[in-house]
Amino acid sequence: MNLHVIIGEDDFLVGETAKKVIGDGVGLEVIDSMNSSNADLQLKDIREADASFSTPPFLDPKKVTWWKNVHFLPGGGKKDSSEEVKEALERFAKKLAESPLPENQHFILSGPKLLKTSIFAKTLATAAEMVVFAAEKPWEAAKNATVRIIDLAAEAGLKFAPGAAEKFVSVVGTDSRSLMSELGKMRDYLGPGATTITAADVSEITSQGYG
């Protein structure tokens, strides 16, 4: 499939999933809806996403459109989008589902939340690869974050002493981007000769997180 929908509140996980489609970044166009806080801006973003989706690759051998941080999807915000935005999203979803892309063109839509029972979601589900990072219970989030930080540390040539990974997560929180940032600080703190992160190291250098 060349149509991809990625939903999740952890922007690092969403971004890493998008990168698998983006590849080397050739032909990438990004529409970022992070700051689109009213109906006029949201409708503008929908039009831009539609225009990019409808325009095939020109000079580059491929094209990837990434419409990111779409917080006004159905079920995505603290209050519902305007009826005009809702209808525009549903029309665009219908177009996305009914207009297959050529082999060298991909379209990615990502946002924090999406109501799976909405017309928008049901329409896209018929034609898109759907990746949803479901909200986790606190103990599940901590467990998964511990596994993730151990893997990330290994990629950086580091390992945790017994109990240190759990302490790291308890201090930093479960947000992947925060974990990556604090792991980078830990790498600098330990220096090139050290490979093991201890609980004492976590107490010494790691910053308190909130997620």
BALOBA-1460 file (C-alpha; in Angstrom, 3 decimals):
// residues 211
<rec num="1" residu="m" x="0.000" y="0.000" z="0.000"/>
<rec num="2" residu="n" x="1.159" y="3.549" z="-0.756"/>
<rec num="3" residu="l" x="-1.264" y="5.213" z="1.670"/>
<rec num="4" residu="h" x="-0.154" y="5.187" z="5.316"/>
<rec num="5" residu="v" x="-1.955" y="6.353" z="8.458"/>
<rec num="6" residu="i" x="0.095" y="6.496" z="11.671"/>
<rec num="7" residu="i" x="-1.640" y="7.343" z="14.937"/>
<rec num="8" residu="g" x="0.044" y="7.779" z="18.311"/>
<rec num="9" residu="e" x="0.869" y="10.323" z="20.995"/>
<rec num="10" residu="d" x="4.556" y="9.368" z="21.149"/>
<rec num="11" residu="d" x="5.929" y="11.496" z="18.313"/>
<rec num="12" residu="f" x="9.230" y="9.606" z="18.304"/>
<rec num="13" residu="l" x="7.520" y="6.289" z="17.551"/>
<rec num="14" residu="v" x="5.312" y="7.957" z="14.946"/>
<rec num="15" residu="g" x="8.353" y="9.587" z="13.352"/>
<rec num="16" residu="e" x="10.375" y="6.372" z="13.273"/>
<rec num="17" residu="t" x="7.482" y="4.588" z="11.560"/>
<rec num="18" residu="a" x="7.170" y="7.384" z="9.009"/>
<rec num="19" residu="k" x="10.911" y="7.238" z="8.284"/>
<rec num="20" residu="k" x="10.549" y="3.656" z="7.077"/>
<rec num="21" residu="v" x="8.346" y="4.981" z="4.279"/>
<rec num="22" residu="i" x="10.334" y="8.185" z="3.704"/>
<rec num="23" residu="g" x="13.654" y="6.387" z="3.275"/>
<rec num="24" residu="d" x="16.403" y="8.691" z="2.008"/>
<rec num="25" residu="g" x="14.115" y="11.717" z="1.927"/>
<rec num="26" residu="v" x="14.203" y="12.197" z="-1.840"/>
<rec num="27" residu="g" x="11.011" y="13.861" z="-3.045"/>
<rec num="28" residu="l" x="9.715" y="14.511" z="0.473"/>
<rec num="29" residu="e" x="7.029" y="17.177" z="1.009"/>
<rec num="30" residu="v" x="5.895" y="17.939" z="4.575"/>
<rec num="31" residu="i" x="2.689" y="19.633" z="5.707"/>
<rec num="32" residu="d" x="2.868" y="20.239" z="9.475"/>
<rec num="33" residu="s" x="-0.423" y="20.932" z="11.266"/>
<rec num="34" residu="m" x="1.077" y="21.327" z="14.731"/>
<rec num="35" residu="n" x="0.106" y="24.998" z="14.987"/>
<rec num="36" residu="s" x="-3.127" y="24.889" z="12.995"/>
<rec num="37" residu="s" x="-5.395" y="25.955" z="15.829"/>
<rec num="38" residu="n" x="-8.458" y="27.226" z="13.995"/>
<rec num="39" residu="a" x="-10.752" y="26.166" z="11.184"/>
<rec num="40" residu="d" x="-9.192" y="28.460" z="8.579"/>
<rec num="41" residu="l" x="-5.702" y="27.050" z="9.134"/>
<rec num="42" residu="q" x="-7.001" y="23.491" z="9.281"/>
<rec num="43" residu="l" x="-8.890" y="23.881" z="6.013"/>
<rec num="44" residu="k" x="-5.734" y="25.380" z="4.471"/>
<rec num="45" residu="d" x="-3.752" y="22.304" z="5.587"/>
<rec num="46" residu="i" x="-6.350" y="19.972" z="4.075"/>
<rec num="47" residu="r" x="-6.126" y="21.841" z="0.761"/>
<rec num="48" residu="e" x="-2.308" y="21.668" z="0.814"/>
<rec num="49" residu="a" x="-2.366" y="17.950" z="1.614"/>
<rec num="50" residu="d" x="-4.876" y="17.376" z="-1.175"/>
<rec num="51" residu="a" x="-2.757" y="19.335" z="-3.665"/>
<rec num="52" residu="s" x="0.367" y="17.379" z="-2.770"/>
<rec num="53" residu="f" x="-1.470" y="14.060" z="-2.937"/>
<rec num="54" residu="s" x="-2.868" y="14.972" z="-6.353"/>
<rec num="55" residu="t" x="0.486" y="16.040" z="-7.834"/>
<rec num="56" residu="p" x="2.681" y="13.172" z="-9.090"/>
<rec num="57" residu="p" x="6.500" y="13.244" z="-8.919"/>
<rec num="58" residu="f" x="7.994" y="15.767" z="-11.345"/>
<rec num="59" residu="l" x="11.783" y="16.095" z="-11.289"/>
<rec num="60" residu="d" x="12.483" y="13.571" z="-8.513"/>
<rec num="61" residu="p" x="12.140" y="9.831" z="-9.195"/>
<rec num="62" residu="k" x="9.706" y="9.474" z="-6.291"/>
<rec num="63" residu="k" x="7.501" y="11.539" z="-4.020"/>
<rec num="64" residu="v" x="6.455" y="11.169" z="-0.397"/>
<rec num="65" residu="t" x="3.956" y="13.530" z="1.209"/>
<rec num="66" residu="w" x="3.940" y="13.528" z="5.011"/>
<rec num="67" residu="w" x="0.974" y="15.328" z="6.566"/>
<rec num="68" residu="k" x="2.006" y="15.317" z="10.204"/>
<rec num="69" residu="n" x="0.716" y="16.400" z="13.624"/>
<rec num="70" residu="v" x="-2.905" y="16.407" z="12.451"/>
<rec num="71" residu="h" x="-4.482" y="16.938" z="15.859"/>
<rec num="72" residu="f" x="-7.916" y="17.825" z="14.448"/>
<rec num="73" residu="l" x="-8.792" y="14.367" z="13.178"/>
<rec num="74" residu="p" x="-12.074" y="12.943" z="14.562"/>
<rec num="75" residu="g" x="-11.526" y="12.210" z="18.249"/>
<rec num="76" residu="g" x="-8.163" y="13.945" z="18.177"/>
<rec num="77" residu="g" x="-8.651" y="17.031" z="20.294"/>
<rec num="78" residu="k" x="-10.185" y="18.400" z="23.431"/>
<rec num="79" residu="k" x="-13.090" y="19.751" z="21.435"/>
<rec num="80" residu="d" x="-14.509" y="18.639" z="18.128"/>
<rec num="81" residu="s" x="-13.405" y="20.312" z="14.907"/>
<rec num="82" residu="s" x="-15.866" y="22.571" z="13.132"/>
<rec num="83" residu="e" x="-18.470" y="20.935" z="10.930"/>
<rec num="84" residu="e" x="-16.760" y="22.449" z="7.886"/>
<rec num="85" residu="v" x="-13.432" y="20.862" z="8.816"/>
<rec num="86" residu="k" x="-15.105" y="17.543" z="9.573"/>
<rec num="87" residu="e" x="-16.807" y="17.494" z="6.176"/>
<rec num="88" residu="a" x="-13.587" y="18.501" z="4.393"/>
<rec num="89" residu="l" x="-11.715" y="15.672" z="6.129"/>
<rec num="90" residu="e" x="-14.370" y="13.157" z="5.112"/>
<rec num="91" residu="r" x="-14.242" y="14.312" z="1.484"/>
<rec num="92" residu="f" x="-10.462" y="14.060" z="1.484"/>
<rec num="93" residu="a" x="-10.563" y="10.586" z="3.063"/>
<rec num="94" residu="k" x="-12.908" y="9.466" z="0.293"/>
<rec num="95" residu="k" x="-10.517" y="10.830" z="-2.319"/>
<rec num="96" residu="l" x="-7.541" y="9.136" z="-0.653"/>
<rec num="97" residu="a" x="-9.348" y="5.804" z="-0.562"/>
<rec num="98" residu="e" x="-10.620" y="5.976" z="-4.132"/>
<rec num="99" residu="s" x="-7.472" y="7.288" z="-5.877"/>
<rec num="100" residu="p" x="-4.674" y="4.694" z="-5.904"/>
<rec num="101" residu="l" x="-1.201" y="6.236" z="-6.029"/>
<rec num="102" residu="p" x="1.459" y="5.228" z="-8.553"/>
<rec num="103" residu="e" x="4.232" y="2.947" z="-7.355"/>
<rec num="104" residu="n" x="6.701" y="5.819" z="-6.860"/>
<rec num="105" residu="q" x="4.393" y="7.983" z="-4.741"/>
<rec num="106" residu="h" x="3.432" y="7.623" z="-1.067"/>
<rec num="107" residu="f" x="1.173" y="9.613" z="1.231"/>
<rec num="108" residu="i" x="1.577" y="9.535" z="5.034"/>
<rec num="109" residu="l" x="-0.942" y="10.997" z="7.456"/>
<rec num="110" residu="s" x="-0.051" y="11.086" z="11.150"/>
<rec num="111" residu="g" x="-1.705" y="12.467" z="14.257"/>
<rec num="112" residu="p" x="-2.003" y="11.804" z="17.998"/>
<rec num="113" residu="k" x="-5.527" y="10.373" z="18.062"/>
<rec num="114" residu="l" x="-8.203" y="9.083" z="15.714"/>
<rec num="115" residu="l" x="-11.655" y="7.794" z="16.555"/>
<rec num="116" residu="k" x="-11.732" y="4.424" z="14.808"/>
<rec num="117" residu="t" x="-15.531" y="4.454" z="14.530"/>
<rec num="118" residu="s" x="-15.595" y="7.790" z="12.659"/>
<rec num="119" residu="i" x="-16.511" y="7.985" z="8.982"/>
<rec num="120" residu="f" x="-13.038" y="9.369" z="8.301"/>
<rec num="121" residu="a" x="-11.278" y="6.392" z="9.919"/>
<rec num="122" residu="k" x="-13.570" y="3.776" z="8.400"/>
<rec num="123" residu="t" x="-13.086" y="5.244" z="4.930"/>
<rec num="124" residu="l" x="-9.290" y="5.241" z="5.179"/>
<rec num="125" residu="a" x="-9.202" y="1.744" z="6.679"/>
<rec num="126" residu="t" x="-10.384" y="0.319" z="3.356"/>
<rec num="127" residu="a" x="-7.306" y="1.555" z="1.491"/>
<rec num="128" residu="a" x="-4.538" y="2.487" z="3.918"/>
<rec num="129" residu="e" x="-1.896" y="0.762" z="5.979"/>
<rec num="130" residu="m" x="-3.013" y="1.697" z="9.495"/>
<rec num="131" residu="v" x="-0.468" y="1.808" z="12.340"/>
<rec num="132" residu="v" x="-1.940" y="2.724" z="15.727"/>
<rec num="133" residu="f" x="0.157" y="3.055" z="18.865"/>
<rec num="134" residu="a" x="-2.550" y="2.481" z="21.446"/>
<rec num="135" residu="a" x="-2.567" y="4.292" z="24.764"/>
<rec num="136" residu="e" x="-0.952" y="2.110" z="27.409"/>
<rec num="137" residu="k" x="-1.618" y="1.604" z="31.085"/>
<rec num="138" residu="p" x="1.171" y="3.102" z="33.210"/>
<rec num="139" residu="w" x="2.750" y="-0.262" z="34.022"/>
<rec num="140" residu="e" x="2.627" y="-1.308" z="30.362"/>
<rec num="141" residu="a" x="4.193" y="1.967" z="29.255"/>
<rec num="142" residu="a" x="7.002" y="1.589" z="31.800"/>
<rec num="143" residu="k" x="7.672" y="-2.026" z="30.817"/>
<rec num="144" residu="n" x="7.766" y="-1.220" z="27.099"/>
<rec num="145" residu="a" x="9.909" y="1.874" z="27.663"/>
<rec num="146" residu="t" x="12.414" y="-0.213" z="29.626"/>
<rec num="147" residu="v" x="12.728" y="-2.676" z="26.750"/>
<rec num="148" residu="r" x="13.054" y="0.236" z="24.311"/>
<rec num="149" residu="i" x="15.792" y="2.027" z="26.255"/>
<rec num="150" residu="i" x="17.805" y="-1.194" z="26.628"/>
<rec num="151" residu="d" x="17.672" y="-1.631" z="22.844"/>
<rec num="152" residu="l" x="18.573" y="1.999" z="22.212"/>
<rec num="153" residu="a" x="21.481" y="1.768" z="24.626"/>
<rec num="154" residu="a" x="22.764" y="-1.323" z="22.839"/>
<rec num="155" residu="e" x="22.716" y="0.581" z="19.543"/>
<rec num="156" residu="a" x="24.908" y="3.212" z="21.228"/>
<rec num="157" residu="g" x="27.333" y="0.583" z="22.530"/>
<rec num="158" residu="l" x="26.005" y="0.757" z="26.084"/>
<rec num="159" residu="k" x="24.326" y="-1.625" z="28.506"/>
<rec num="160" residu="f" x="22.525" y="-1.184" z="31.803"/>
<rec num="161" residu="a" x="23.573" y="-2.764" z="35.076"/>
<rec num="162" residu="p" x="20.805" y="-4.781" z="36.784"/>
<rec num="163" residu="g" x="17.960" y="-2.479" z="37.810"/>
<rec num="164" residu="a" x="19.485" y="0.599" z="36.163"/>
<rec num="165" residu="a" x="17.209" y="0.580" z="33.099"/>
<rec num="166" residu="e" x="14.114" y="0.460" z="35.280"/>
<rec num="167" residu="k" x="15.443" y="3.357" z="37.359"/>
<rec num="168" residu="f" x="16.275" y="5.300" z="34.198"/>
<rec num="169" residu="v" x="12.667" y="4.997" z="33.003"/>
<rec num="170" residu="s" x="11.237" y="5.804" z="36.423"/>
<rec num="171" residu="v" x="13.178" y="9.082" z="36.396"/>
<rec num="172" residu="v" x="12.894" y="10.117" z="32.736"/>
<rec num="173" residu="g" x="9.410" y="8.803" z="32.012"/>
<rec num="174" residu="t" x="8.192" y="6.797" z="29.048"/>
<rec num="175" residu="d" x="8.322" y="9.358" z="26.228"/>
<rec num="176" residu="s" x="10.709" y="7.982" z="23.601"/>
<rec num="177" residu="r" x="12.175" y="11.338" z="22.610"/>
<rec num="178" residu="s" x="12.993" y="12.163" z="26.232"/>
<rec num="179" residu="l" x="14.576" y="8.741" z="26.674"/>
<rec num="180" residu="m" x="16.740" y="9.297" z="23.595"/>
<rec num="181" residu="s" x="17.782" y="12.748" z="24.783"/>
<rec num="182" residu="e" x="18.745" y="11.534" z="28.258"/>
<rec num="183" residu="l" x="20.573" y="8.540" z="26.815"/>
<rec num="184" residu="g" x="22.663" y="10.944" z="24.720"/>
<rec num="185" residu="k" x="23.522" y="12.905" z="27.855"/>
<rec num="186" residu="m" x="24.461" y="9.660" z="29.581"/>
<rec num="187" residu="r" x="26.767" y="8.683" z="26.703"/>
<rec num="188" residu="d" x="28.595" y="12.023" z="27.012"/>
<rec num="189" residu="y" x="28.767" y="11.729" z="30.809"/>
<rec num="190" residu="l" x="30.280" y="8.237" z="30.764"/>
<rec num="191" residu="g" x="32.884" y="9.070" z="28.153"/>
<rec num="192" residu="p" x="34.284" y="6.813" z="25.418"/>
<rec num="193" residu="g" x="35.814" y="4.210" z="27.721"/>
<rec num="194" residu="a" x="32.717" y="3.203" z="29.700"/>
<rec num="195" residu="t" x="30.001" y="0.882" z="28.456"/>
<rec num="196" residu="t" x="27.839" y="0.137" z="31.513"/>
<rec num="197" residu="i" x="25.209" y="2.456" z="32.969"/>
<rec num="198" residu="t" x="24.719" y="1.964" z="36.699"/>
<rec num="199" residu="a" x="21.939" y="3.103" z="39.016"/>
<rec num="200" residu="a" x="24.421" y="5.591" z="40.509"/>
<rec num="201" residu="d" x="25.024" y="7.059" z="37.039"/>
<rec num="202" residu="v" x="21.278" y="7.492" z="36.587"/>
<rec num="203" residu="s" x="21.036" y="9.348" z="39.911"/>
<rec num="204" residu="e" x="23.988" y="11.539" z="38.998"/>
<rec num="205" residu="i" x="23.103" y="12.743" z="35.502"/>
<rec num="206" residu="t" x="19.551" y="11.885" z="34.500"/>
<rec num="207" residu="s" x="16.907" y="14.636" z="34.432"/>
<rec num="208" residu="q" x="13.391" y="14.175" z="35.792"/>
<rec num="209" residu="g" x="10.788" y="13.652" z="33.091"/>
<rec num="210" residu="y" x="7.035" y="13.999" z="33.012"/>
<rec num="211" residu="g" x="5.743" y="11.227" z="30.764"/>
